[in-house]
Structures are given as structure tokens and as C-alpha cells.
Amino acid sequence: RRVELSLQESGARLERAIHASGLGYWDWNVPAGKATFSGHWGAMLGYDLDQIDHDFKTWERLVHPDDLPRVSAAFQAHIEGKSETYSEEHRLRTSSGQYRWVLTQGRAVQRDQDGRAILVSGIHKDIHDRRLAEDALRDLNQSLERRVADRTAALAESERFSRATLDALATHVVILDQAGKILFANRAWSEFAREHSLWGAAPYEGVLYRPAGAARHEFGDLAEQIDVGIAAVIAGTRDEFQLDYPFRQGAGESWFRCRVGRFPGAGPLRVVVQHANITDERAVQAELRRSNDVFRAIAESQAAYLDRKSTRLNSSHTVIS
């Protein structure tokens, strides 16, 4: 009974965390081929749950045809125990027939004796705006390169649109040159830097991307790790750098994910640095881990119960004999 109450409590916490963070939740019973989707999973795509079949074929039908081979192969590898977690970005068809980008993350919470997944649980996160922003970043980089040769009104308008798109994002974004100096900083990054006195007074273009003075002392090893990661991407020894880190604001604490990557293609080197708030995502992942622990405890409890029952039955047969 205590185990059941613990499971119910954990499930309620998980449901609240998922609802607050705007994530969709799914479960897949692999042997049965049955899937369970949360209400928000369907709402993200414009579906009511009674409009769709709760099976794996539903997911396959909704995945963009260009993405299906890649994500199916990754999912199959996780089912077979070849990966610890499953994480893919792909497009899903909405009820209107359009496609939206989502991030799918999951983990097998139960496997058979051969290591093959029995139950897989995970989340869906809408990343459509982020993917559009990345397209805007590519457009902005091309615009920066073309401005050197041709400063036409059309290109200026394109850059204005790209900058406006980046300024509308909550993610902190800066673009660096090959020396690590800031070429562009969006509004969210500039306001954060100004609020916490990280880079002195605006404007920030032309400033070396390194926290200074008291701010650098406050960040300590974190600032050094980001410096090293940026330097490695600029030098070409790493294609990408990523680091999750906590940031304390007053009595509270938020978590951010720093991602550093190069723009592909020819032309002057450009490096993008993004800092995204992942506090809600970490809270959901923590609840998933707690739920997995409860699932595991239930499975172990049931196994122990069956062992005891089997022992008693064997003892009874022995006495009768």
C-alpha cells in the first residue's frame, strides 16, 4: 500500500511539473506496441487525445518523412540497449497539416533480461521557435558577410528582420568573430549582461567575450570553462561546446545551458554563443528520475512477493508429498 501511495504521489508531482513547464509526456509499451500520450502532447500539435490512436504507428504517421529514418534508427538503437537515452529533434505534423519542430527525450525505465526495452518514457518539447531562430542566425551570418561587399537597402532590411527575430528570443545570444570579440548581442543577452555588470556598459560590439572584474571572480571556474570551450570552437579542435550551469539570483537558483558552435561554410569565422534557461526542463527530468525509482521499487517488490509465494507453494507440496 505504501508503494502504491508513493507511486501516486510521484505521478502527481510529475504531472504538475510537466504541466507547469509546457512539456508533453509519453509512454510506450514496446511488446504491446501501445503508447500513452498526455493531453499537452496532443495539444502541442492541435489534437484531442480521442482523435488519435494510442500506438506507435500514430507517431510514425506524424513524423516528417525526411526525419523518420533518422529518428526511427535512433529509437530502435535505444530499445536494443545501444544507447543510455533517446534524444532527437524532428518535425511532427499538426492537425492543420503543418509541421512543427519538437525535441523528444526518453529513457527505457524497464528492460528484459536480454537488455531490450519493455517500457520507455519521455517528454516532447516544442522547439519550433528555436529552430526558426537558428535559421534566422544563419541568415544573419550571411547578411554580415554580404554587407562588406554590398550594403544595399534589401540586405539592410534582411539584417533588421534577423536582428528583430533574435531580439524577440528569451535565449541569450551573441555572435563572435575569430578573435572572440562580439559582433552582435541580442536584447536578452544585453539586458542580462547590463543587469549583472558582466561586460561593463553597452554597446557590446567589439568587446572581448570574457566576464570582467568582480563578475569574473563571481563566476570563477565556470567562466574559465566557457572561455576554454569558446577557444576550442574558434580553433577548430571542437565542433561544438555545451555546458549546463547554475546561476544564483538572490535567494533563488536558475539553470542555464551554454551552447557554442560555428557557422558552417566559407567566409570569415563566426561563432554563436547561446545561453538558454533550462530550469523547468531540469525539474521535469528530476521528476522522471524519481518516478523511475518508484517504478523500479514496485518491480522489485513484486518480484520479492512472487518469490515468497513460490517458496510457500513449494513447501506445501513437500509436506503433502
BAVO-583826 format. One record per residue: residue number from 0; residue in one letter; x, y, z negated of N, C-alpha, C in turn. Coordinates in steps of 0.2 Angstrom, whole numbers, padded with zeros to 4 digits. Atoms other than C-alpha are relative to their C-alpha. Layout:
BAVO-583826
{NUM,"A",{X,Y,Z},{X,Y,Z},{X,Y,Z}}
...
This chain:
BAVO-583826
{0,"R",{0004,-0006,0000},{0000,0000,0000},{0004,0006,0000}}
{1,"R",{-0004,-0006,0000},{0014,0012,-0004},{0003,0001,0007}}
{2,"V",{-0003,-0001,-0007},{0022,0009,0013},{-0005,0003,0004}}
{3,"E",{0005,-0002,-0005},{0006,0012,0022},{-0001,0008,-0002}}
{4,"L",{0000,-0007,0002},{0004,0029,0012},{0006,0004,0002}}
{5,"S",{-0006,-0003,-0002},{0022,0033,0016},{0000,0001,0008}}
{6,"L",{0000,-0001,-0007},{0019,0030,0034},{-0005,0005,0002}}
{7,"Q",{0005,-0005,-0001},{0003,0040,0034},{0002,0007,-0001}}
{8,"E",{-0003,-0007,0002},{0012,0055,0026},{0005,0002,0005}}
{9,"S",{-0005,-0002,-0005},{0026,0054,0038},{-0003,0002,0006}}
{10,"G",{0003,-0001,-0007},{0015,0053,0053},{-0003,0007,0000}}
{11,"A",{0004,-0007,0001},{0005,0069,0046},{0006,0005,0001}}
{12,"R",{-0006,-0005,0000},{0022,0078,0044},{0002,0001,0007}}
{13,"L",{-0002,0000,-0007},{0027,0073,0061},{-0005,0004,0005}}
{14,"E",{0005,-0003,-0004},{0011,0079,0069},{0000,0007,-0001}}
{15,"R",{-0001,-0008,0002},{0012,0096,0060},{0006,0003,0004}}
{16,"A",{-0007,-0002,-0003},{0030,0098,0066},{-0001,0001,0007}}
{17,"I",{0000,0000,-0007},{0026,0094,0084},{-0005,0005,0002}}
{18,"H",{0005,-0005,-0001},{0010,0105,0084},{0003,0007,0000}}
{19,"A",{-0003,-0007,0001},{0020,0120,0077},{0005,0001,0006}}
{20,"S",{-0005,-0002,-0005},{0034,0118,0090},{-0002,0000,0007}}
{21,"G",{0002,0000,-0007},{0023,0116,0105},{0003,-0006,0004}}
{22,"L",{-0002,0005,-0004},{0030,0099,0110},{-0005,-0006,0001}}
{23,"G",{0005,0006,-0001},{0021,0084,0117},{0004,-0007,-0002}}
{24,"Y",{-0002,0006,0003},{0023,0067,0109},{-0002,-0006,0004}}
{25,"W",{0002,0006,-0003},{0023,0050,0117},{0003,-0007,-0003}}
{26,"D",{-0003,0007,0002},{0025,0031,0113},{-0001,-0005,0005}}
{27,"W",{0001,0005,-0006},{0027,0017,0125},{0002,-0007,-0003}}
{28,"N",{0000,0007,0002},{0024,-0001,0120},{0003,-0004,0006}}
{29,"V",{-0003,0002,-0006},{0036,-0009,0133},{-0003,-0007,0002}}
{30,"P",{0003,0007,-0003},{0030,-0028,0133},{-0007,0001,0002}}
{31,"A",{0007,-0001,-0002},{0012,-0022,0134},{-0001,0005,0006}}
{32,"G",{0001,-0005,-0005},{0015,-0008,0146},{-0005,0005,-0001}}
{33,"K",{0005,-0005,0002},{0004,0003,0136},{0004,0006,-0003}}
{34,"A",{-0003,-0006,0003},{0008,0021,0132},{-0005,0004,-0004}}
{35,"T",{0004,-0005,0004},{0001,0034,0119},{0002,0007,0001}}
{36,"F",{-0002,-0007,-0001},{0001,0052,0123},{-0004,0005,-0005}}
{37,"S",{0004,-0005,0004},{-0003,0067,0111},{-0004,0004,0004}}
{38,"G",{0005,-0004,-0003},{-0016,0079,0115},{0004,0006,0004}}
{39,"H",{-0004,-0006,-0003},{-0002,0093,0118},{0004,-0003,0006}}
{40,"W",{-0004,0003,-0006},{0007,0081,0130},{-0004,0001,0006}}
{41,"G",{0004,-0001,-0005},{-0008,0082,0141},{-0002,0007,0002}}
{42,"A",{0001,-0007,-0001},{-0012,0100,0138},{0005,0004,0004}}
{43,"M",{-0005,-0003,-0003},{0005,0105,0144},{-0001,-0001,0008}}
{44,"L",{0001,0001,-0007},{0000,0098,0161},{-0007,0001,0002}}
{45,"G",{0007,-0002,-0002},{-0018,0103,0161},{-0005,-0006,0000}}
{46,"Y",{0004,0006,0000},{-0025,0086,0157},{-0004,-0001,-0007}}
{47,"D",{0003,0003,0006},{-0038,0080,0144},{0002,-0008,0000}}
{48,"L",{-0003,0007,0001},{-0032,0063,0137},{-0005,-0005,0003}}
{49,"D",{0005,0004,-0003},{-0048,0055,0144},{0000,0000,0007}}
{50,"Q",{-0001,-0001,-0007},{-0043,0060,0161},{0005,-0005,0003}}
{51,"I",{-0006,0004,-0002},{-0028,0049,0162},{0000,-0007,-0003}}
{52,"D",{-0001,0007,0003},{-0024,0030,0159},{0006,0000,-0004}}
{53,"H",{-0005,0000,0005},{-0013,0027,0144},{0005,-0006,0002}}
{54,"D",{-0005,0005,-0002},{0000,0016,0153},{0006,0003,0004}}
{55,"F",{-0006,-0003,-0003},{0017,0018,0161},{-0001,0002,0007}}
{56,"K",{0002,-0002,-0007},{0010,0019,0178},{-0002,0007,0001}}
{57,"T",{0002,-0007,0000},{0002,0035,0174},{0006,0005,0000}}
{58,"W",{-0006,-0004,0000},{0019,0043,0170},{0004,-0001,0007}}
{59,"E",{-0004,0000,-0006},{0027,0036,0186},{-0004,0004,0006}}
{60,"R",{0004,-0003,-0005},{0012,0043,0196},{0001,0008,0000}}
{61,"L",{0000,-0008,0001},{0015,0061,0189},{0007,0002,0001}}
{62,"V",{-0007,-0002,-0002},{0034,0061,0191},{0001,0002,0007}}
{63,"H",{-0001,-0002,-0007},{0040,0071,0206},{0004,-0006,0004}}
{64,"P",{-0003,0005,-0004},{0045,0059,0220},{0008,0000,0000}}
{65,"D",{-0008,-0001,-0001},{0063,0066,0221},{0003,-0001,-0007}}
{66,"D",{-0003,0001,0007},{0066,0064,0202},{-0001,-0007,-0002}}
{67,"L",{0002,0006,0002},{0058,0047,0200},{0006,-0005,0000}}
{68,"P",{-0006,0005,0000},{0073,0036,0205},{0005,0001,-0006}}
{69,"R",{-0005,-0002,0006},{0085,0045,0193},{-0003,-0001,-0007}}
{70,"V",{0002,0000,0007},{0074,0046,0178},{-0002,-0007,-0002}}
{71,"S",{0002,0007,0001},{0067,0028,0180},{0006,-0004,-0001}}
{72,"A",{-0006,0004,0001},{0085,0021,0181},{0003,0002,-0007}}
{73,"A",{-0003,-0002,0007},{0090,0031,0165},{-0005,-0003,-0005}}
{74,"F",{0005,0003,0005},{0074,0025,0156},{0001,-0008,0000}}
{75,"Q",{-0001,0007,0000},{0077,0007,0161},{0007,-0002,-0003}}
{76,"A",{-0006,0001,0004},{0095,0008,0155},{-0001,0000,-0007}}
{77,"H",{0001,-0001,0007},{0089,0014,0138},{-0004,-0006,-0002}}
{78,"I",{0004,0006,0002},{0076,-0001,0137},{0005,-0006,0000}}
{79,"E",{-0004,0006,0000},{0090,-0013,0141},{0006,0001,-0005}}
{80,"G",{-0005,-0002,0005},{0101,-0005,0127},{0006,0002,0002}}
{81,"K",{-0007,-0003,-0003},{0114,0003,0138},{0001,0007,-0002}}
{82,"S",{-0001,-0007,0003},{0111,0020,0130},{-0003,0001,-0007}}
{83,"E",{0003,-0001,0007},{0108,0026,0112},{-0007,0004,0000}}
{84,"T",{0006,-0004,-0001},{0095,0039,0118},{-0002,0001,0007}}
{85,"Y",{0002,-0002,-0007},{0085,0044,0133},{-0001,0007,0000}}
{86,"S",{0001,-0007,-0001},{0086,0062,0139},{0000,0002,0007}}
{87,"E",{0000,-0002,-0007},{0081,0068,0156},{-0004,0006,0001}}
{88,"E",{0004,-0005,-0002},{0075,0084,0164},{-0003,-0002,0007}}
{89,"H",{0003,0002,-0006},{0062,0081,0178},{-0007,0004,0000}}
{90,"R",{0006,-0004,-0001},{0046,0088,0185},{-0006,-0005,0000}}
{91,"L",{0007,0004,0000},{0028,0082,0182},{-0005,0004,0003}}
{92,"R",{0005,-0003,-0004},{0013,0085,0192},{-0006,0002,-0005}}
{93,"T",{0006,-0003,0005},{-0001,0096,0183},{-0006,-0002,0003}}
{94,"S",{0006,0002,-0002},{-0019,0094,0185},{-0002,0004,0006}}
{95,"S",{0002,-0004,-0006},{-0019,0108,0198},{0004,-0002,0006}}
{96,"G",{-0004,0003,-0006},{-0006,0098,0209},{0006,0003,0000}}
{97,"Q",{-0007,-0003,0000},{0009,0110,0205},{0004,-0005,-0005}}
{98,"Y",{-0004,0004,0005},{0024,0103,0196},{0004,0005,-0005}}
{99,"R",{-0004,-0004,0005},{0032,0109,0180},{0006,-0004,-0002}}
{100,"W",{-0006,0003,0003},{0049,0105,0173},{-0001,-0001,-0007}}
{101,"V",{0000,0002,0007},{0050,0096,0157},{0006,-0004,-0002}}
{102,"L",{-0005,0004,0003},{0063,0089,0145},{-0003,-0006,-0003}}
{103,"T",{0002,0006,0003},{0060,0071,0140},{0005,-0003,-0004}}
{104,"Q",{-0005,0003,0004},{0069,0064,0125},{-0003,-0005,-0004}}
{105,"G",{0003,0006,0004},{0066,0047,0117},{0005,-0004,-0003}}
{106,"R",{-0004,0005,0003},{0073,0033,0107},{-0004,-0006,-0001}}
{107,"A",{0003,0006,0002},{0069,0015,0105},{0000,-0001,-0007}}
{108,"V",{0000,0000,0008},{0063,0013,0087},{-0001,-0008,-0002}}
{109,"Q",{0000,0007,0001},{0061,-0006,0089},{0003,-0004,0006}}
{110,"R",{-0003,0004,-0005},{0071,-0019,0099},{-0001,-0007,-0002}}
{111,"D",{0000,0007,0002},{0070,-0038,0100},{0007,-0002,-0001}}
{112,"Q",{-0006,0003,0002},{0084,-0050,0096},{0005,0001,0006}}
{113,"D",{-0005,0000,-0005},{0092,-0048,0113},{0001,0008,0002}}
{114,"G",{-0002,-0007,-0001},{0093,-0029,0111},{-0005,0004,0005}}
{115,"R",{0005,-0003,-0005},{0078,-0025,0123},{-0005,0004,-0004}}
{116,"A",{0004,-0004,0003},{0067,-0011,0118},{-0007,-0003,0000}}
{117,"I",{0007,0002,0001},{0050,-0015,0111},{-0005,0006,0000}}
{118,"L",{0004,-0006,0001},{0043,0002,0106},{0005,0006,0001}}
{119,"V",{-0004,-0006,-0001},{0050,0018,0112},{-0004,0006,-0001}}
{120,"S",{0004,-0006,0002},{0045,0035,0105},{0004,0006,0002}}
{121,"G",{-0004,-0006,-0002},{0049,0053,0111},{-0004,0006,0001}}
{122,"I",{0004,-0006,-0001},{0044,0070,0115},{0001,0003,0007}}
{123,"H",{0000,-0003,-0006},{0041,0081,0130},{0000,0008,-0002}}
{124,"K",{0000,-0008,0001},{0046,0100,0130},{0000,0003,0007}}
{125,"D",{0001,-0004,-0006},{0041,0112,0143},{0006,0005,0001}}
{126,"I",{-0006,-0004,-0001},{0057,0119,0151},{-0001,0004,0007}}
{127,"H",{0001,-0003,-0007},{0049,0127,0167},{0003,0007,0000}}
{128,"D",{-0003,-0007,0000},{0054,0145,0162},{0007,0000,0000}}
{129,"R",{-0007,0000,0000},{0071,0140,0158},{0003,-0002,0007}}
{130,"R",{-0003,0002,-0007},{0074,0131,0175},{-0001,0006,0005}}
{131,"L",{0000,-0006,-0005},{0067,0146,0184},{0005,0005,-0002}}
{132,"A",{-0005,-0005,0002},{0079,0157,0174},{0007,-0002,0002}}
{133,"E",{-0006,0002,-0003},{0093,0146,0179},{0001,0001,0008}}
{134,"D",{0000,-0002,-0007},{0088,0149,0197},{0001,0007,0001}}
{135,"A",{-0001,-0007,0000},{0087,0167,0193},{0008,0002,-0001}}
{136,"L",{-0007,-0001,0002},{0105,0166,0186},{0004,-0001,0007}}
{137,"R",{-0003,0002,-0006},{0111,0158,0202},{-0001,0006,0005}}
{138,"D",{0001,-0006,-0004},{0103,0172,0212},{0004,0006,-0002}}
{139,"L",{-0004,-0006,0002},{0111,0185,0201},{0007,-0001,0001}}
{140,"N",{-0007,0001,-0001},{0128,0177,0203},{0002,0002,0008}}
{141,"Q",{-0001,-0001,-0007},{0126,0178,0222},{-0001,0007,0002}}
{142,"S",{0001,-0008,-0001},{0120,0196,0221},{0006,0004,-0002}}
{143,"L",{-0006,-0004,0002},{0135,0201,0211},{0006,-0001,0005}}
{144,"E",{-0006,0000,-0005},{0147,0194,0224},{-0002,0004,0006}}
{145,"R",{0002,-0003,-0006},{0137,0201,0238},{0001,0008,0000}}
{146,"R",{0000,-0008,0002},{0137,0219,0230},{0007,0003,0002}}
{147,"V",{-0007,-0002,-0001},{0156,0220,0233},{0000,0002,0008}}
{148,"A",{0000,-0001,-0007},{0153,0219,0252},{-0006,0005,0003}}
{149,"D",{0006,-0003,-0003},{0136,0226,0255},{-0005,0002,-0006}}
{150,"R",{0004,-0002,0005},{0127,0237,0242},{-0007,0003,0003}}
{151,"T",{0006,-0002,-0003},{0110,0238,0251},{-0005,0000,-0005}}
{152,"A",{0005,-0001,0004},{0094,0243,0244},{-0004,-0007,-0002}}
{153,"A",{0003,0006,0001},{0087,0225,0246},{0004,-0004,-0005}}
{154,"L",{-0004,0004,0005},{0101,0217,0236},{-0001,0003,-0007}}
{155,"A",{0001,-0003,0006},{0099,0230,0223},{-0006,-0002,-0003}}
{156,"E",{0006,0002,0003},{0081,0226,0221},{0000,-0008,-0002}}
{157,"S",{0000,0007,0002},{0085,0207,0221},{0004,-0001,-0007}}
{158,"E",{-0004,0000,0006},{0098,0210,0207},{-0005,0003,-0006}}
{159,"R",{0004,-0003,0006},{0085,0221,0197},{-0005,-0005,-0002}}
{160,"F",{0005,0005,0002},{0072,0207,0198},{0004,-0006,-0004}}
{161,"S",{-0003,0005,0004},{0085,0194,0192},{0002,0002,-0007}}
{162,"R",{-0002,-0002,0007},{0091,0205,0178},{-0007,0001,-0004}}
{163,"A",{0007,-0001,0004},{0072,0209,0173},{-0002,-0007,-0002}}
{164,"T",{0002,0006,0002},{0069,0190,0173},{0005,-0003,-0006}}
{165,"L",{-0004,0002,0005},{0084,0187,0162},{-0001,0004,-0007}}
{166,"D",{0002,-0004,0006},{0079,0201,0150},{-0006,-0002,-0003}}
{167,"A",{0007,0002,0003},{0062,0193,0148},{0001,-0006,-0004}}
{168,"L",{-0001,0007,0003},{0070,0177,0141},{0002,0001,-0008}}
{169,"A",{-0002,0000,0007},{0072,0174,0122},{0007,-0003,-0001}}
{170,"T",{-0007,0003,0001},{0088,0164,0125},{0005,0006,0001}}
{171,"H",{-0006,-0005,0000},{0104,0175,0123},{0004,-0002,0006}}
{172,"V",{-0004,0002,-0006},{0113,0175,0140},{0005,0006,0002}}
{173,"V",{-0005,-0005,-0003},{0129,0183,0146},{0004,-0003,0005}}
{174,"I",{-0004,0003,-0006},{0139,0181,0162},{0007,0003,-0001}}
{175,"L",{-0007,-0002,0000},{0158,0182,0161},{0004,-0001,0006}}
{176,"D",{-0004,0001,-0005},{0172,0184,0173},{0006,-0005,-0002}}
{177,"Q",{-0005,0005,0001},{0188,0174,0175},{0005,0002,-0006}}
{178,"A",{-0004,-0002,0005},{0196,0184,0161},{-0004,0000,-0007}}
{179,"G",{0004,0000,0006},{0182,0181,0149},{-0003,0006,-0002}}
{180,"K",{0003,-0006,0001},{0175,0198,0150},{-0007,0000,0002}}
{181,"I",{0007,0000,-0001},{0157,0202,0150},{-0002,0004,0006}}
{182,"L",{0003,-0003,-0006},{0149,0206,0167},{-0007,0002,-0001}}
{183,"F",{0007,-0001,0001},{0131,0205,0161},{-0002,-0003,-0006}}
{184,"A",{0003,0003,0006},{0122,0203,0145},{-0008,0002,0000}}
{185,"N",{0007,-0001,0000},{0103,0201,0144},{-0002,0004,-0006}}
{186,"R",{0002,-0004,0005},{0092,0211,0132},{0000,-0004,-0007}}
{187,"A",{0000,0004,0006},{0090,0196,0119},{0007,0000,-0003}}
{188,"W",{-0007,0001,0003},{0109,0194,0118},{0002,0007,-0003}}
{189,"S",{-0002,-0006,0002},{0112,0213,0117},{-0003,0002,-0007}}
{190,"E",{0004,-0002,0007},{0099,0216,0103},{0003,-0004,-0006}}
{191,"F",{-0002,0004,0006},{0106,0201,0093},{0007,0002,-0001}}
{192,"A",{-0006,-0002,0002},{0124,0207,0095},{0000,0007,-0003}}
{193,"R",{0001,-0007,0003},{0119,0225,0090},{-0002,-0001,-0007}}
{194,"E",{0003,0001,0007},{0109,0219,0075},{0005,-0003,-0005}}
{195,"H",{-0004,0003,0005},{0123,0209,0068},{0008,0002,0001}}
{196,"S",{-0007,-0003,-0001},{0138,0220,0074},{0005,-0005,0002}}
{197,"L",{-0004,0005,-0003},{0146,0207,0084},{0006,0002,0005}}
{198,"W",{-0005,-0003,-0005},{0154,0217,0098},{0000,0007,0000}}
{199,"G",{0000,-0008,0001},{0153,0235,0092},{-0006,0003,0004}}
{200,"A",{0006,-0003,-0003},{0142,0247,0101},{0000,-0001,0008}}
{201,"A",{0001,0001,-0007},{0134,0245,0118},{0003,0006,0004}}
{202,"P",{0001,0006,-0004},{0137,0244,0133},{0005,-0005,-0001}}
{203,"Y",{-0005,0006,0001},{0145,0227,0133},{0004,-0002,0006}}
{204,"E",{-0003,0002,-0006},{0150,0226,0151},{0008,0002,-0001}}
{205,"G",{-0007,-0001,0000},{0169,0224,0152},{0003,-0001,-0007}}
{206,"V",{-0003,0002,0006},{0171,0219,0134},{0002,-0007,0000}}
{207,"L",{-0002,0007,0001},{0180,0203,0130},{-0005,-0004,-0005}}
{208,"Y",{0005,0004,0004},{0168,0189,0124},{0003,-0003,-0006}}
{209,"R",{-0003,0003,0006},{0175,0187,0106},{-0003,0004,-0005}}
{210,"P",{0003,-0004,0006},{0166,0192,0090},{0006,0003,-0004}}
{211,"A",{-0006,-0003,0003},{0177,0205,0081},{-0001,0002,-0007}}
{212,"G",{0000,-0002,0007},{0181,0211,0064},{-0003,-0004,-0005}}
{213,"A",{0003,0004,0006},{0170,0206,0049},{-0004,-0005,0003}}
{214,"A",{0005,0005,-0003},{0158,0197,0061},{0004,-0006,0002}}
{215,"R",{-0004,0006,-0002},{0173,0186,0067},{0002,-0004,-0006}}
{216,"H",{-0002,0004,0006},{0178,0182,0049},{-0006,-0004,-0002}}
{217,"E",{0006,0003,0003},{0159,0178,0045},{-0001,-0007,0004}}
{218,"F",{0001,0006,-0004},{0158,0165,0060},{0006,-0005,-0001}}
{219,"G",{-0006,0004,0002},{0176,0158,0055},{0001,-0005,0006}}
{220,"D",{-0002,0005,-0005},{0179,0141,0064},{-0005,-0001,0006}}
{221,"L",{0005,0000,-0005},{0163,0142,0074},{0002,0005,0006}}
{222,"A",{-0003,-0004,-0005},{0170,0157,0083},{0006,-0003,0004}}
{223,"E",{-0006,0003,-0003},{0186,0148,0087},{-0002,-0006,0004}}
{224,"Q",{0002,0005,-0004},{0177,0133,0093},{-0003,0002,0007}}
{225,"I",{0004,-0003,-0006},{0166,0144,0105},{0006,0003,0005}}
{226,"D",{-0005,-0003,-0004},{0182,0153,0111},{0004,-0006,0004}}
{227,"V",{-0004,0006,-0004},{0191,0136,0115},{-0004,-0003,0005}}
{228,"G",{0004,0003,-0005},{0176,0130,0124},{-0001,0004,0006}}
{229,"I",{0001,-0004,-0006},{0174,0145,0135},{0007,0000,0004}}
{230,"A",{-0007,0000,-0004},{0193,0145,0139},{0001,-0006,0004}}
{231,"A",{-0001,0006,-0004},{0192,0127,0144},{-0004,0000,0006}}
{232,"V",{0005,0000,-0006},{0177,0130,0156},{0004,0005,0005}}
{233,"I",{-0003,-0005,-0004},{0186,0145,0163},{0007,-0003,0003}}
{234,"A",{-0006,0003,-0003},{0202,0135,0165},{-0001,-0006,0005}}
{235,"G",{0002,0005,-0004},{0193,0121,0173},{0001,-0007,-0003}}
{236,"T",{-0002,0007,0003},{0198,0107,0161},{-0007,-0003,-0003}}
{237,"R",{0007,0002,0002},{0179,0106,0156},{-0005,0002,0005}}
{238,"D",{0005,-0003,-0004},{0164,0107,0167},{-0005,0004,-0004}}
{239,"E",{0005,-0003,0004},{0153,0112,0153},{0002,-0001,-0008}}
{240,"F",{-0001,0001,0007},{0154,0115,0134},{-0007,0001,-0003}}
{241,"Q",{0006,0000,0004},{0140,0113,0121},{0001,-0001,-0007}}
{242,"L",{-0001,0001,0007},{0139,0116,0103},{-0006,0003,-0004}}
{243,"D",{0006,-0002,0005},{0124,0116,0090},{0003,0003,-0006}}
{244,"Y",{-0003,-0004,0006},{0127,0128,0075},{-0005,0003,-0004}}
{245,"P",{0005,-0003,0004},{0118,0135,0061},{0002,0008,-0001}}
{246,"F",{-0002,-0007,0001},{0116,0154,0059},{-0005,0002,-0006}}
{247,"R",{0004,-0002,0006},{0110,0161,0042},{-0002,0007,0001}}
{248,"Q",{0003,-0007,-0001},{0099,0176,0042},{-0004,0001,-0007}}
{249,"G",{0003,-0001,0007},{0095,0182,0024},{0000,-0006,-0004}}
{250,"A",{0001,0006,0004},{0088,0168,0014},{-0001,-0006,0005}}
{251,"G",{0002,0005,-0005},{0084,0158,0030},{0006,-0003,0004}}
{252,"E",{-0005,0003,-0004},{0094,0147,0042},{-0004,-0002,0007}}
{253,"S",{0002,0002,-0007},{0091,0145,0061},{0006,-0004,0003}}
{254,"W",{-0005,0004,-0004},{0100,0133,0073},{0000,0002,0007}}
{255,"F",{0000,-0002,-0007},{0106,0138,0090},{0004,-0005,0004}}
{256,"R",{-0004,0005,-0005},{0113,0128,0105},{0004,0005,0004}}
{257,"C",{-0004,-0004,-0005},{0128,0137,0114},{0002,-0005,0006}}
{258,"R",{-0002,0003,-0006},{0130,0131,0132},{0004,0004,0004}}
{259,"V",{-0004,-0003,-0004},{0144,0136,0143},{0001,-0004,0006}}
{260,"G",{-0001,0004,-0006},{0145,0132,0161},{0002,0005,0006}}
{261,"R",{-0002,-0004,-0006},{0152,0138,0178},{-0005,0000,0005}}
{262,"F",{0004,0000,-0006},{0143,0144,0193},{0003,-0004,0005}}
{263,"P",{-0003,0004,-0005},{0146,0131,0207},{0001,0005,0007}}
{264,"G",{-0001,-0003,-0006},{0153,0136,0224},{0006,0004,0001}}
{265,"A",{-0006,-0005,-0001},{0166,0148,0231},{-0001,0007,-0002}}
{266,"G",{0001,-0006,0002},{0169,0165,0227},{0003,0001,-0007}}
{267,"P",{-0003,-0002,0006},{0175,0174,0211},{-0003,-0005,-0006}}
{268,"L",{0002,0004,0005},{0174,0163,0195},{-0005,0004,-0004}}
{269,"R",{0005,-0002,0004},{0158,0166,0185},{-0002,-0005,-0005}}
{270,"V",{0002,0005,0005},{0154,0158,0168},{-0006,0003,-0004}}
{271,"V",{0006,-0002,0003},{0137,0158,0160},{0000,-0003,-0007}}
{272,"V",{0000,0002,0007},{0136,0158,0141},{-0007,0001,-0003}}
{273,"Q",{0006,-0001,0003},{0119,0154,0133},{-0001,-0002,-0007}}
{274,"H",{0001,0002,0007},{0113,0153,0115},{-0008,0000,-0001}}
{275,"A",{0007,0001,0000},{0096,0146,0113},{-0002,-0003,-0007}}
{276,"N",{0002,0002,0006},{0086,0144,0097},{-0003,-0007,0000}}
{277,"I",{0003,0007,0000},{0083,0125,0093},{-0002,-0002,-0007}}
{278,"T",{0002,0001,0007},{0077,0127,0075},{-0006,-0005,0000}}
{279,"D",{0006,0004,0000},{0059,0119,0080},{0002,-0007,0002}}
{280,"E",{-0002,0006,-0003},{0067,0106,0091},{0004,-0005,-0006}}
{281,"R",{-0004,0004,0005},{0079,0100,0076},{-0005,-0002,-0005}}
{282,"A",{0005,0002,0005},{0064,0100,0064},{-0004,-0006,0003}}
{283,"V",{0004,0006,-0003},{0054,0088,0076},{0005,-0006,0000}}
{284,"Q",{-0005,0006,0000},{0070,0077,0078},{0001,-0003,-0007}}
{285,"A",{-0001,0002,0007},{0072,0076,0059},{-0007,-0004,-0002}}
{286,"E",{0006,0004,0001},{0053,0070,0058},{0000,-0006,0003}}
{287,"L",{0000,0007,-0003},{0056,0057,0071},{0005,-0005,-0003}}
{288,"R",{-0005,0005,0003},{0071,0050,0062},{-0003,-0002,-0007}}
{289,"R",{0003,0002,0006},{0061,0050,0046},{-0006,-0006,0001}}
{290,"S",{0006,0005,-0002},{0046,0041,0055},{0004,-0007,0002}}
{291,"N",{-0004,0007,-0002},{0059,0028,0062},{0002,-0004,-0006}}
{292,"D",{-0002,0004,0006},{0065,0024,0045},{-0006,-0003,-0003}}
{293,"V",{0006,0003,0003},{0047,0021,0039},{-0002,-0006,0004}}
{294,"F",{0001,0006,-0004},{0044,0010,0054},{0004,-0006,-0001}}
{295,"R",{-0004,0006,0002},{0059,0000,0050},{-0001,-0003,-0007}}
{296,"A",{0002,0002,0006},{0054,-0001,0032},{-0006,-0005,0000}}
{297,"I",{0006,0004,-0001},{0037,-0008,0037},{0002,-0007,0003}}
{298,"A",{-0002,0006,-0004},{0045,-0021,0049},{0004,-0004,-0005}}
{299,"E",{-0004,0004,0005},{0057,-0027,0035},{-0004,-0003,-0005}}
{300,"S",{0005,0003,0005},{0043,-0028,0023},{-0004,-0005,0002}}
{301,"Q",{0004,0005,-0003},{0033,-0038,0034},{0004,-0007,0001}}
{302,"A",{-0004,0006,-0001},{0047,-0050,0038},{0001,-0003,-0006}}
{303,"A",{-0001,0003,0006},{0051,-0052,0020},{-0007,-0004,-0003}}
{304,"Y",{0007,0003,0002},{0032,-0056,0017},{-0001,-0007,0003}}
{305,"L",{0000,0006,-0004},{0032,-0069,0031},{0004,-0005,-0003}}
{306,"D",{-0004,0005,0003},{0047,-0077,0024},{-0002,-0003,-0006}}
{307,"R",{0002,0003,0006},{0040,-0079,0007},{-0006,-0004,0001}}
{308,"K",{0006,0004,-0002},{0024,-0085,0014},{0002,-0007,0003}}
{309,"S",{-0002,0006,-0003},{0033,-0098,0024},{0003,-0005,-0005}}
{310,"T",{-0003,0004,0005},{0043,-0104,0009},{-0005,-0003,-0004}}
{311,"R",{0006,0003,0004},{0027,-0106,-0001},{-0003,-0006,0003}}
{312,"L",{0004,0005,-0004},{0019,-0116,0013},{0005,-0007,0000}}
{313,"N",{-0005,0005,0000},{0035,-0127,0014},{0000,-0004,-0006}}
{314,"S",{0000,0003,0006},{0035,-0130,-0004},{-0007,-0004,-0002}}
{315,"S",{0007,0003,0001},{0016,-0135,-0004},{0000,-0007,0004}}
{316,"H",{0000,0006,-0004},{0019,-0148,0010},{0005,-0005,-0004}}
{317,"T",{-0005,0004,0003},{0034,-0155,0000},{-0004,-0004,-0006}}
{318,"V",{0004,0003,0006},{0023,-0158,-0016},{-0005,-0005,0003}}
{319,"I",{0005,0004,-0002},{0009,-0165,-0006},{0003,-0007,0003}}
{320,"S",{-0003,0006,-0003},{0021,-0177,0003},{0002,-0005,-0006}}
